[in-house]
């Protein structure tokens, strides 16, 4: 079994706010078949709050990194994966999405 580990670096001079339920950050794990050209959602983590959950926030300072580990039992072989990380808009708009580089799991 494989484990996906993604590291995000805040290269901006600003503090970024990440929100998630019940733990920040919220993100999507996406996949693409080796011979495919379309991405599909494999899983979402912390994106939707259940009735009993409370959203939490994490702050990512300038130059700070965040590590996202995806459970090994849920990573499919022979699929290219990527993470779409949700970041709060500092102006109060819809969350911003940052997409990682893709990685082929063999």
Buried (B, 14 or more C-beta within 10 A) or exposed (E): EBEBEBEBEBEEEEEBBBBBBEEBBBBBBBBBEEEEEEBEEBBBBBBEBEEEEEEBEEEBEEEEEBEBEBEEEBBEEEBBBBBBBBBBEEEEEEBEEEEBEEBEBE
